[in-house]
């Protein structure tokens, strides 16, 4: 489980970096649905860090409210299930 969380969060962070790069190049982008799915599948920390580190998707309400909410719910569930 720990390895999965490390990998999904690393993927979320790397895809945020890649999408920011693609945005600067005006190239085809990674869908917002993909990022939200990644966050829902356990990658919320990586996506959230990517938002901050790369200043990416920070003007989108879906991300500024949705990703932190997903993160809080996941942390709550993690401690609830311990």
PDB file of N, CA, C and O in Angstrom:
ATOM      1  N   UNK A   1       0.825  -1.191   0.000  1.00  0.00           N
ATOM      2  CA  UNK A   1       0.000   0.000   0.000  1.00  0.00           C
ATOM      3  C   UNK A   1       0.875   1.263   0.000  1.00  0.00           C
ATOM      4  O   UNK A   1       0.573   2.231  -0.699  1.00  0.00           O
ATOM      5  N   UNK A   2       1.943   1.247   0.776  1.00  0.00           N
ATOM      6  CA  UNK A   2       2.837   2.406   0.852  1.00  0.00           C
ATOM      7  C   UNK A   2       3.509   2.644  -0.497  1.00  0.00           C
ATOM      8  O   UNK A   2       3.629   3.786  -0.940  1.00  0.00           O
ATOM      9  N   UNK A   3       3.946   1.572  -1.147  1.00  0.00           N
ATOM     10  CA  UNK A   3       4.588   1.698  -2.451  1.00  0.00           C
ATOM     11  C   UNK A   3       3.601   2.283  -3.463  1.00  0.00           C
ATOM     12  O   UNK A   3       3.962   3.154  -4.255  1.00  0.00           O
ATOM     13  N   UNK A   4       2.358   1.803  -3.434  1.00  0.00           N
ATOM     14  CA  UNK A   4       1.321   2.336  -4.329  1.00  0.00           C
ATOM     15  C   UNK A   4       1.138   3.832  -4.115  1.00  0.00           C
ATOM     16  O   UNK A   4       1.099   4.594  -5.082  1.00  0.00           O
ATOM     17  N   UNK A   5       1.028   4.262  -2.866  1.00  0.00           N
ATOM     18  CA  UNK A   5       0.819   5.693  -2.570  1.00  0.00           C
ATOM     19  C   UNK A   5       2.006   6.537  -3.029  1.00  0.00           C
ATOM     20  O   UNK A   5       1.826   7.641  -3.543  1.00  0.00           O
ATOM     21  N   UNK A   6       3.204   6.020  -2.845  1.00  0.00           N
ATOM     22  CA  UNK A   6       4.390   6.749  -3.316  1.00  0.00           C
ATOM     23  C   UNK A   6       4.346   6.887  -4.839  1.00  0.00           C
ATOM     24  O   UNK A   6       4.609   7.963  -5.377  1.00  0.00           O
ATOM     25  N   UNK A   7       4.018   5.811  -5.521  1.00  0.00           N
ATOM     26  CA  UNK A   7       3.999   5.830  -6.990  1.00  0.00           C
ATOM     27  C   UNK A   7       2.892   6.724  -7.546  1.00  0.00           C
ATOM     28  O   UNK A   7       3.134   7.491  -8.478  1.00  0.00           O
ATOM     29  N   UNK A   8       1.690   6.638  -6.995  1.00  0.00           N
ATOM     30  CA  UNK A   8       0.571   7.438  -7.512  1.00  0.00           C
ATOM     31  C   UNK A   8       0.796   8.924  -7.238  1.00  0.00           C
ATOM     32  O   UNK A   8       0.424   9.769  -8.052  1.00  0.00           O
ATOM     33  N   UNK A   9       1.398   9.244  -6.106  1.00  0.00           N
ATOM     34  CA  UNK A   9       1.677  10.645  -5.798  1.00  0.00           C
ATOM     35  C   UNK A   9       2.840  11.180  -6.631  1.00  0.00           C
ATOM     36  O   UNK A   9       2.826  12.339  -7.045  1.00  0.00           O
ATOM     37  N   UNK A  10       3.830  10.353  -6.872  1.00  0.00           N
ATOM     38  CA  UNK A  10       4.930  10.756  -7.759  1.00  0.00           C
ATOM     39  C   UNK A  10       4.402  10.977  -9.170  1.00  0.00           C
ATOM     40  O   UNK A  10       4.817  11.917  -9.849  1.00  0.00           O
ATOM     41  N   UNK A  11       3.496  10.121  -9.612  1.00  0.00           N
ATOM     42  CA  UNK A  11       2.898  10.271 -10.936  1.00  0.00           C
ATOM     43  C   UNK A  11       2.089  11.559 -11.010  1.00  0.00           C
ATOM     44  O   UNK A  11       2.188  12.297 -11.990  1.00  0.00           O
ATOM     45  N   UNK A  12       1.286  11.838  -9.979  1.00  0.00           N
ATOM     46  CA  UNK A  12       0.505  13.079  -9.958  1.00  0.00           C
ATOM     47  C   UNK A  12       1.392  14.308 -10.049  1.00  0.00           C
ATOM     48  O   UNK A  12       1.091  15.248 -10.783  1.00  0.00           O
ATOM     49  N   UNK A  13       2.478  14.298  -9.305  1.00  0.00           N
ATOM     50  CA  UNK A  13       3.419  15.423  -9.320  1.00  0.00           C
ATOM     51  C   UNK A  13       4.091  15.564 -10.693  1.00  0.00           C
ATOM     52  O   UNK A  13       4.195  16.667 -11.231  1.00  0.00           O
ATOM     53  N   UNK A  14       4.537  14.453 -11.243  1.00  0.00           N
ATOM     54  CA  UNK A  14       5.202  14.490 -12.545  1.00  0.00           C
ATOM     55  C   UNK A  14       4.250  14.921 -13.660  1.00  0.00           C
ATOM     56  O   UNK A  14       4.648  15.663 -14.557  1.00  0.00           O
ATOM     57  N   UNK A  15       3.004  14.467 -13.613  1.00  0.00           N
ATOM     58  CA  UNK A  15       2.046  14.864 -14.641  1.00  0.00           C
ATOM     59  C   UNK A  15       1.673  16.337 -14.524  1.00  0.00           C
ATOM     60  O   UNK A  15       1.386  16.978 -15.535  1.00  0.00           O
ATOM     61  N   UNK A  16       1.671  16.886 -13.305  1.00  0.00           N
ATOM     62  CA  UNK A  16       1.438  18.330 -13.155  1.00  0.00           C
ATOM     63  C   UNK A  16       2.595  19.094 -13.781  1.00  0.00           C
ATOM     64  O   UNK A  16       2.379  20.105 -14.449  1.00  0.00           O
ATOM     65  N   UNK A  17       3.809  18.627 -13.576  1.00  0.00           N
ATOM     66  CA  UNK A  17       4.987  19.255 -14.177  1.00  0.00           C
ATOM     67  C   UNK A  17       4.916  19.177 -15.699  1.00  0.00           C
ATOM     68  O   UNK A  17       5.161  20.167 -16.389  1.00  0.00           O
ATOM     69  N   UNK A  18       4.583  18.013 -16.210  1.00  0.00           N
ATOM     70  CA  UNK A  18       4.479  17.828 -17.652  1.00  0.00           C
ATOM     71  C   UNK A  18       3.391  18.725 -18.249  1.00  0.00           C
ATOM     72  O   UNK A  18       3.601  19.345 -19.291  1.00  0.00           O
ATOM     73  N   UNK A  19       2.238  18.795 -17.596  1.00  0.00           N
ATOM     74  CA  UNK A  19       1.143  19.609 -18.120  1.00  0.00           C
ATOM     75  C   UNK A  19       1.494  21.092 -18.111  1.00  0.00           C
ATOM     76  O   UNK A  19       1.109  21.824 -19.022  1.00  0.00           O
ATOM     77  N   UNK A  20       2.211  21.536 -17.105  1.00  0.00           N
ATOM     78  CA  UNK A  20       2.660  22.929 -17.074  1.00  0.00           C
ATOM     79  C   UNK A  20       3.604  23.198 -18.246  1.00  0.00           C
ATOM     80  O   UNK A  20       3.512  24.236 -18.901  1.00  0.00           O
ATOM     81  N   UNK A  21       4.496  22.268 -18.499  1.00  0.00           N
ATOM     82  CA  UNK A  21       5.415  22.400 -19.631  1.00  0.00           C
ATOM     83  C   UNK A  21       4.634  22.452 -20.951  1.00  0.00           C
ATOM     84  O   UNK A  21       4.921  23.281 -21.815  1.00  0.00           O
ATOM     85  N   UNK A  22       3.652  21.567 -21.099  1.00  0.00           N
ATOM     86  CA  UNK A  22       2.834  21.548 -22.309  1.00  0.00           C
ATOM     87  C   UNK A  22       2.047  22.847 -22.468  1.00  0.00           C
ATOM     88  O   UNK A  22       1.858  23.328 -23.585  1.00  0.00           O
ATOM     89  N   UNK A  23       1.594  23.408 -21.363  1.00  0.00           N
ATOM     90  CA  UNK A  23       0.845  24.668 -21.415  1.00  0.00           C
ATOM     91  C   UNK A  23       1.732  25.795 -21.934  1.00  0.00           C
ATOM     92  O   UNK A  23       1.293  26.619 -22.737  1.00  0.00           O
ATOM     93  N   UNK A  24       2.957  25.826 -21.482  1.00  0.00           N
ATOM     94  CA  UNK A  24       3.888  26.860 -21.943  1.00  0.00           C
ATOM     95  C   UNK A  24       4.200  26.723 -23.428  1.00  0.00           C
ATOM     96  O   UNK A  24       4.457  27.717 -24.106  1.00  0.00           O
ATOM     97  N   UNK A  25       4.177  25.485 -23.935  1.00  0.00           N
ATOM     98  CA  UNK A  25       4.474  25.219 -25.335  1.00  0.00           C
ATOM     99  C   UNK A  25       3.225  25.321 -26.221  1.00  0.00           C
ATOM    100  O   UNK A  25       3.310  25.170 -27.440  1.00  0.00           O
ATOM    101  N   UNK A  26       2.060  25.580 -25.599  1.00  0.00           N
ATOM    102  CA  UNK A  26       0.777  25.614 -26.304  1.00  0.00           C
ATOM    103  C   UNK A  26       0.511  24.299 -27.029  1.00  0.00           C
ATOM    104  O   UNK A  26      -0.028  24.282 -28.135  1.00  0.00           O
ATOM    105  N   UNK A  27       0.893  23.213 -26.394  1.00  0.00           N
ATOM    106  CA  UNK A  27       0.724  21.872 -26.951  1.00  0.00           C
ATOM    107  C   UNK A  27      -0.533  21.226 -26.361  1.00  0.00           C
ATOM    108  O   UNK A  27      -1.168  21.782 -25.465  1.00  0.00           O
ATOM    109  N   UNK A  28      -0.872  20.073 -26.866  1.00  0.00           N
ATOM    110  CA  UNK A  28      -2.017  19.331 -26.349  1.00  0.00           C
ATOM    111  C   UNK A  28      -1.782  18.998 -24.879  1.00  0.00           C
ATOM    112  O   UNK A  28      -0.694  18.568 -24.496  1.00  0.00           O
ATOM    113  N   UNK A  29      -2.816  19.201 -24.059  1.00  0.00           N
ATOM    114  CA  UNK A  29      -2.681  19.132 -22.604  1.00  0.00           C
ATOM    115  C   UNK A  29      -3.250  17.844 -22.019  1.00  0.00           C
ATOM    116  O   UNK A  29      -3.950  17.089 -22.694  1.00  0.00           O
ATOM    117  N   UNK A  30      -2.937  17.616 -20.769  1.00  0.00           N
ATOM    118  CA  UNK A  30      -3.497  16.515 -19.989  1.00  0.00           C
ATOM    119  C   UNK A  30      -4.841  17.004 -19.431  1.00  0.00           C
ATOM    120  O   UNK A  30      -4.944  18.134 -18.954  1.00  0.00           O
ATOM    121  N   UNK A  31      -5.850  16.160 -19.494  1.00  0.00           N
ATOM    122  CA  UNK A  31      -7.196  16.586 -19.098  1.00  0.00           C
ATOM    123  C   UNK A  31      -7.307  16.799 -17.588  1.00  0.00           C
ATOM    124  O   UNK A  31      -6.626  16.147 -16.796  1.00  0.00           O
ATOM    125  N   UNK A  32      -8.178  17.723 -17.218  1.00  0.00           N
ATOM    126  CA  UNK A  32      -8.444  17.965 -15.796  1.00  0.00           C
ATOM    127  C   UNK A  32      -9.061  16.736 -15.158  1.00  0.00           C
ATOM    128  O   UNK A  32      -8.821  16.453 -13.984  1.00  0.00           O
ATOM    129  N   UNK A  33      -9.849  16.009 -15.921  1.00  0.00           N
ATOM    130  CA  UNK A  33     -10.452  14.769 -15.412  1.00  0.00           C
ATOM    131  C   UNK A  33      -9.373  13.777 -14.979  1.00  0.00           C
ATOM    132  O   UNK A  33      -9.522  13.092 -13.968  1.00  0.00           O
ATOM    133  N   UNK A  34      -8.287  13.705 -15.748  1.00  0.00           N
ATOM    134  CA  UNK A  34      -7.179  12.812 -15.411  1.00  0.00           C
ATOM    135  C   UNK A  34      -6.566  13.189 -14.064  1.00  0.00           C
ATOM    136  O   UNK A  34      -6.277  12.320 -13.242  1.00  0.00           O
ATOM    137  N   UNK A  35      -6.370  14.487 -13.843  1.00  0.00           N
ATOM    138  CA  UNK A  35      -5.791  14.930 -12.572  1.00  0.00           C
ATOM    139  C   UNK A  35      -6.719  14.640 -11.396  1.00  0.00           C
ATOM    140  O   UNK A  35      -6.272  14.224 -10.327  1.00  0.00           O
ATOM    141  N   UNK A  36      -8.010  14.863 -11.602  1.00  0.00           N
ATOM    142  CA  UNK A  36      -8.949  14.599 -10.516  1.00  0.00           C
ATOM    143  C   UNK A  36      -9.031  13.104 -10.229  1.00  0.00           C
ATOM    144  O   UNK A  36      -9.138  12.700  -9.071  1.00  0.00           O
ATOM    145  N   UNK A  37      -8.983  12.288 -11.265  1.00  0.00           N
ATOM    146  CA  UNK A  37      -8.983  10.840 -11.070  1.00  0.00           C
ATOM    147  C   UNK A  37      -7.719  10.388 -10.338  1.00  0.00           C
ATOM    148  O   UNK A  37      -7.777   9.539  -9.450  1.00  0.00           O
ATOM    149  N   UNK A  38      -6.596  10.956 -10.715  1.00  0.00           N
ATOM    150  CA  UNK A  38      -5.338  10.642 -10.030  1.00  0.00           C
ATOM    151  C   UNK A  38      -5.434  11.003  -8.552  1.00  0.00           C
ATOM    152  O   UNK A  38      -5.012  10.229  -7.693  1.00  0.00           O
ATOM    153  N   UNK A  39      -5.987  12.177  -8.253  1.00  0.00           N
ATOM    154  CA  UNK A  39      -6.159  12.595  -6.863  1.00  0.00           C
ATOM    155  C   UNK A  39      -7.095  11.642  -6.126  1.00  0.00           C
ATOM    156  O   UNK A  39      -6.806  11.243  -4.998  1.00  0.00           O
ATOM    157  N   UNK A  40      -8.204  11.277  -6.747  1.00  0.00           N
ATOM    158  CA  UNK A  40      -9.164  10.368  -6.115  1.00  0.00           C
ATOM    159  C   UNK A  40      -8.594   8.977  -5.860  1.00  0.00           C
ATOM    160  O   UNK A  40      -8.972   8.305  -4.900  1.00  0.00           O
ATOM    161  N   UNK A  41      -7.686   8.558  -6.725  1.00  0.00           N
ATOM    162  CA  UNK A  41      -7.075   7.229  -6.571  1.00  0.00           C
ATOM    163  C   UNK A  41      -5.915   7.208  -5.573  1.00  0.00           C
ATOM    164  O   UNK A  41      -5.215   6.203  -5.454  1.00  0.00           O
ATOM    165  N   UNK A  42      -5.713   8.317  -4.857  1.00  0.00           N
ATOM    166  CA  UNK A  42      -4.693   8.358  -3.818  1.00  0.00           C
ATOM    167  C   UNK A  42      -3.558   9.315  -4.105  1.00  0.00           C
ATOM    168  O   UNK A  42      -2.654   9.453  -3.281  1.00  0.00           O
ATOM    169  N   UNK A  43      -3.576   9.981  -5.247  1.00  0.00           N
ATOM    170  CA  UNK A  43      -2.491  10.879  -5.614  1.00  0.00           C
ATOM    171  C   UNK A  43      -2.746  12.336  -5.278  1.00  0.00           C
ATOM    172  O   UNK A  43      -2.155  13.224  -5.891  1.00  0.00           O
ATOM    173  N   UNK A  44      -3.606  12.591  -4.325  1.00  0.00           N
ATOM    174  CA  UNK A  44      -3.968  13.977  -3.992  1.00  0.00           C
ATOM    175  C   UNK A  44      -2.780  14.779  -3.470  1.00  0.00           C
ATOM    176  O   UNK A  44      -2.689  15.977  -3.740  1.00  0.00           O
ATOM    177  N   UNK A  45      -1.885  14.162  -2.744  1.00  0.00           N
ATOM    178  CA  UNK A  45      -0.709  14.869  -2.235  1.00  0.00           C
ATOM    179  C   UNK A  45       0.176  15.311  -3.398  1.00  0.00           C
ATOM    180  O   UNK A  45       0.632  16.454  -3.427  1.00  0.00           O
ATOM    181  N   UNK A  46       0.419  14.427  -4.346  1.00  0.00           N
ATOM    182  CA  UNK A  46       1.252  14.752  -5.501  1.00  0.00           C
ATOM    183  C   UNK A  46       0.642  15.850  -6.358  1.00  0.00           C
ATOM    184  O   UNK A  46       1.341  16.770  -6.782  1.00  0.00           O
ATOM    185  N   UNK A  47      -0.657  15.757  -6.616  1.00  0.00           N
ATOM    186  CA  UNK A  47      -1.335  16.782  -7.412  1.00  0.00           C
ATOM    187  C   UNK A  47      -1.314  18.112  -6.671  1.00  0.00           C
ATOM    188  O   UNK A  47      -1.066  19.156  -7.274  1.00  0.00           O
ATOM    189  N   UNK A  48      -1.572  18.080  -5.374  1.00  0.00           N
ATOM    190  CA  UNK A  48      -1.581  19.300  -4.568  1.00  0.00           C
ATOM    191  C   UNK A  48      -0.187  19.940  -4.540  1.00  0.00           C
ATOM    192  O   UNK A  48      -0.059  21.156  -4.686  1.00  0.00           O
ATOM    193  N   UNK A  49       0.843  19.132  -4.353  1.00  0.00           N
ATOM    194  CA  UNK A  49       2.212  19.656  -4.377  1.00  0.00           C
ATOM    195  C   UNK A  49       2.553  20.236  -5.744  1.00  0.00           C
ATOM    196  O   UNK A  49       3.210  21.273  -5.839  1.00  0.00           O
ATOM    197  N   UNK A  50       2.105  19.563  -6.802  1.00  0.00           N
ATOM    198  CA  UNK A  50       2.339  20.063  -8.150  1.00  0.00           C
ATOM    199  C   UNK A  50       1.682  21.410  -8.391  1.00  0.00           C
ATOM    200  O   UNK A  50       2.234  22.267  -9.081  1.00  0.00           O
ATOM    201  N   UNK A  51       0.506  21.589  -7.823  1.00  0.00           N
ATOM    202  CA  UNK A  51      -0.172  22.878  -7.945  1.00  0.00           C
ATOM    203  C   UNK A  51       0.687  23.982  -7.338  1.00  0.00           C
ATOM    204  O   UNK A  51       0.829  25.061  -7.914  1.00  0.00           O
ATOM    205  N   UNK A  52       1.248  23.705  -6.192  1.00  0.00           N
ATOM    206  CA  UNK A  52       2.052  24.714  -5.508  1.00  0.00           C
ATOM    207  C   UNK A  52       3.432  24.911  -6.116  1.00  0.00           C
ATOM    208  O   UNK A  52       3.872  26.041  -6.329  1.00  0.00           O
ATOM    209  N   UNK A  53       4.104  23.816  -6.390  1.00  0.00           N
ATOM    210  CA  UNK A  53       5.477  23.899  -6.912  1.00  0.00           C
ATOM    211  C   UNK A  53       5.542  24.514  -8.298  1.00  0.00           C
ATOM    212  O   UNK A  53       6.453  25.285  -8.602  1.00  0.00           O
ATOM    213  N   UNK A  54       4.574  24.173  -9.136  1.00  0.00           N
ATOM    214  CA  UNK A  54       4.618  24.624 -10.525  1.00  0.00           C
ATOM    215  C   UNK A  54       3.631  25.761 -10.808  1.00  0.00           C
ATOM    216  O   UNK A  54       3.494  26.210 -11.946  1.00  0.00           O
ATOM    217  N   UNK A  55       2.951  26.215  -9.758  1.00  0.00           N
ATOM    218  CA  UNK A  55       1.915  27.254  -9.902  1.00  0.00           C
ATOM    219  C   UNK A  55       0.995  26.914 -11.068  1.00  0.00           C
ATOM    220  O   UNK A  55       0.794  27.701 -11.994  1.00  0.00           O
ATOM    221  N   UNK A  56       0.452  25.716 -10.979  1.00  0.00           N
ATOM    222  CA  UNK A  56      -0.346  25.176 -12.069  1.00  0.00           C
ATOM    223  C   UNK A  56      -1.739  24.819 -11.582  1.00  0.00           C
ATOM    224  O   UNK A  56      -1.896  24.191 -10.535  1.00  0.00           O
ATOM    225  N   UNK A  57      -2.740  25.216 -12.333  1.00  0.00           N
ATOM    226  CA  UNK A  57      -4.155  24.956 -12.042  1.00  0.00           C
ATOM    227  C   UNK A  57      -4.619  25.677 -10.782  1.00  0.00           C
ATOM    228  O   UNK A  57      -5.622  25.287 -10.184  1.00  0.00           O
ATOM    229  N   UNK A  58      -3.918  26.706 -10.377  1.00  0.00           N
ATOM    230  CA  UNK A  58      -4.261  27.405  -9.131  1.00  0.00           C
ATOM    231  C   UNK A  58      -5.383  28.420  -9.303  1.00  0.00           C
ATOM    232  O   UNK A  58      -5.873  28.963  -8.313  1.00  0.00           O
ATOM    233  N   UNK A  59      -5.799  28.685 -10.529  1.00  0.00           N
ATOM    234  CA  UNK A  59      -6.915  29.595 -10.762  1.00  0.00           C
ATOM    235  C   UNK A  59      -8.213  28.836 -11.037  1.00  0.00           C
ATOM    236  O   UNK A  59      -9.261  29.446 -11.254  1.00  0.00           O
ATOM    237  N   UNK A  60      -8.139  27.522 -11.027  1.00  0.00           N
ATOM    238  CA  UNK A  60      -9.308  26.688 -11.291  1.00  0.00           C
ATOM    239  C   UNK A  60      -9.942  26.275  -9.960  1.00  0.00           C
ATOM    240  O   UNK A  60      -9.316  25.599  -9.144  1.00  0.00           O
ATOM    241  N   UNK A  61     -11.166  26.684  -9.761  1.00  0.00           N
ATOM    242  CA  UNK A  61     -11.859  26.384  -8.503  1.00  0.00           C
ATOM    243  C   UNK A  61     -11.944  24.882  -8.257  1.00  0.00           C
ATOM    244  O   UNK A  61     -11.849  24.424  -7.119  1.00  0.00           O
ATOM    245  N   UNK A  62     -12.124  24.124  -9.330  1.00  0.00           N
ATOM    246  CA  UNK A  62     -12.175  22.666  -9.194  1.00  0.00           C
ATOM    247  C   UNK A  62     -10.931  22.142  -8.492  1.00  0.00           C
ATOM    248  O   UNK A  62     -11.012  21.215  -7.687  1.00  0.00           O
ATOM    249  N   UNK A  63      -9.797  22.724  -8.790  1.00  0.00           N
ATOM    250  CA  UNK A  63      -8.540  22.286  -8.202  1.00  0.00           C
ATOM    251  C   UNK A  63      -8.281  22.927  -6.848  1.00  0.00           C
ATOM    252  O   UNK A  63      -7.867  22.240  -5.914  1.00  0.00           O
ATOM    253  N   UNK A  64      -8.517  24.237  -6.720  1.00  0.00           N
ATOM    254  CA  UNK A  64      -8.199  24.912  -5.455  1.00  0.00           C
ATOM    255  C   UNK A  64      -9.101  24.460  -4.317  1.00  0.00           C
ATOM    256  O   UNK A  64      -8.708  24.526  -3.152  1.00  0.00           O
ATOM    257  N   UNK A  65     -10.297  24.006  -4.639  1.00  0.00           N
ATOM    258  CA  UNK A  65     -11.197  23.490  -3.600  1.00  0.00           C
ATOM    259  C   UNK A  65     -11.239  21.961  -3.604  1.00  0.00           C
ATOM    260  O   UNK A  65     -11.241  21.330  -2.547  1.00  0.00           O
ATOM    261  N   UNK A  66     -11.272  21.375  -4.798  1.00  0.00           N
ATOM    262  CA  UNK A  66     -11.457  19.935  -4.920  1.00  0.00           C
ATOM    263  C   UNK A  66     -10.291  19.100  -4.435  1.00  0.00           C
ATOM    264  O   UNK A  66     -10.486  18.142  -3.688  1.00  0.00           O
ATOM    265  N   UNK A  67      -9.092  19.444  -4.843  1.00  0.00           N
ATOM    266  CA  UNK A  67      -7.932  18.634  -4.463  1.00  0.00           C
ATOM    267  C   UNK A  67      -7.678  18.685  -2.949  1.00  0.00           C
ATOM    268  O   UNK A  67      -7.460  17.634  -2.345  1.00  0.00           O
ATOM    269  N   UNK A  68      -7.698  19.869  -2.313  1.00  0.00           N
ATOM    270  CA  UNK A  68      -7.533  19.866  -0.853  1.00  0.00           C
ATOM    271  C   UNK A  68      -8.650  19.104  -0.129  1.00  0.00           C
ATOM    272  O   UNK A  68      -8.402  18.451   0.884  1.00  0.00           O
ATOM    273  N   UNK A  69      -9.878  19.191  -0.651  1.00  0.00           N
ATOM    274  CA  UNK A  69     -10.984  18.451  -0.037  1.00  0.00           C
ATOM    275  C   UNK A  69     -10.753  16.941  -0.156  1.00  0.00           C
ATOM    276  O   UNK A  69     -10.953  16.201   0.808  1.00  0.00           O
ATOM    277  N   UNK A  70     -10.337  16.496  -1.324  1.00  0.00           N
ATOM    278  CA  UNK A  70     -10.021  15.077  -1.505  1.00  0.00           C
ATOM    279  C   UNK A  70      -8.912  14.651  -0.543  1.00  0.00           C
ATOM    280  O   UNK A  70      -8.984  13.580   0.059  1.00  0.00           O
ATOM    281  N   UNK A  71      -7.898  15.484  -0.403  1.00  0.00           N
ATOM    282  CA  UNK A  71      -6.779  15.180   0.497  1.00  0.00           C
ATOM    283  C   UNK A  71      -7.260  15.046   1.940  1.00  0.00           C
ATOM    284  O   UNK A  71      -6.881  14.101   2.632  1.00  0.00           O
ATOM    285  N   UNK A  72      -8.079  15.971   2.392  1.00  0.00           N
ATOM    286  CA  UNK A  72      -8.597  15.928   3.769  1.00  0.00           C
ATOM    287  C   UNK A  72      -9.422  14.666   3.988  1.00  0.00           C
ATOM    288  O   UNK A  72      -9.279  14.005   5.017  1.00  0.00           O
ATOM    289  N   UNK A  73     -10.277  14.326   3.039  1.00  0.00           N
ATOM    290  CA  UNK A  73     -11.095  13.117   3.159  1.00  0.00           C
ATOM    291  C   UNK A  73     -10.214  11.876   3.196  1.00  0.00           C
ATOM    292  O   UNK A  73     -10.463  10.961   3.981  1.00  0.00           O
ATOM    293  N   UNK A  74      -9.190  11.840   2.358  1.00  0.00           N
ATOM    294  CA  UNK A  74      -8.299  10.683   2.340  1.00  0.00           C
ATOM    295  C   UNK A  74      -7.523  10.536   3.641  1.00  0.00           C
ATOM    296  O   UNK A  74      -7.358   9.423   4.140  1.00  0.00           O
ATOM    297  N   UNK A  75      -7.050  11.633   4.190  1.00  0.00           N
ATOM    298  CA  UNK A  75      -6.329  11.577   5.477  1.00  0.00           C
ATOM    299  C   UNK A  75      -7.287  11.119   6.581  1.00  0.00           C
ATOM    300  O   UNK A  75      -6.922  10.299   7.424  1.00  0.00           O
ATOM    301  N   UNK A  76      -8.506  11.648   6.570  1.00  0.00           N
ATOM    302  CA  UNK A  76      -9.506  11.242   7.557  1.00  0.00           C
ATOM    303  C   UNK A  76      -9.784   9.737   7.456  1.00  0.00           C
ATOM    304  O   UNK A  76      -9.803   9.034   8.467  1.00  0.00           O
ATOM    305  N   UNK A  77      -9.995   9.255   6.242  1.00  0.00           N
ATOM    306  CA  UNK A  77     -10.263   7.830   6.049  1.00  0.00           C
ATOM    307  C   UNK A  77      -9.067   6.971   6.449  1.00  0.00           C
ATOM    308  O   UNK A  77      -9.233   5.886   7.006  1.00  0.00           O
ATOM    309  N   UNK A  78      -7.874   7.458   6.165  1.00  0.00           N
ATOM    310  CA  UNK A  78      -6.660   6.726   6.551  1.00  0.00           C
ATOM    311  C   UNK A  78      -6.624   6.513   8.056  1.00  0.00           C
ATOM    312  O   UNK A  78      -6.379   5.398   8.517  1.00  0.00           O
ATOM    313  N   UNK A  79      -6.866   7.568   8.826  1.00  0.00           N
ATOM    314  CA  UNK A  79      -6.824   7.430  10.284  1.00  0.00           C
ATOM    315  C   UNK A  79      -8.029   6.702  10.832  1.00  0.00           C
ATOM    316  O   UNK A  79      -7.935   6.050  11.872  1.00  0.00           O
ATOM    317  N   UNK A  80      -9.152   6.797  10.162  1.00  0.00           N
ATOM    318  CA  UNK A  80     -10.349   6.092  10.577  1.00  0.00           C
ATOM    319  C   UNK A  80     -10.175   4.589  10.422  1.00  0.00           C
ATOM    320  O   UNK A  80     -10.651   3.810  11.247  1.00  0.00           O
ATOM    321  N   UNK A  81      -9.498   4.195   9.372  1.00  0.00           N
ATOM    322  CA  UNK A  81      -9.321   2.771   9.086  1.00  0.00           C
ATOM    323  C   UNK A  81      -8.129   2.137   9.788  1.00  0.00           C
ATOM    324  O   UNK A  81      -7.897   0.939   9.627  1.00  0.00           O
ATOM    325  N   UNK A  82      -7.376   2.893  10.553  1.00  0.00           N
ATOM    326  CA  UNK A  82      -6.230   2.351  11.284  1.00  0.00           C
ATOM    327  C   UNK A  82      -6.658   1.570  12.483  1.00  0.00           C
ATOM    328  O   UNK A  82      -5.816   1.045  13.210  1.00  0.00           O
TER     329      UNK A  82
END
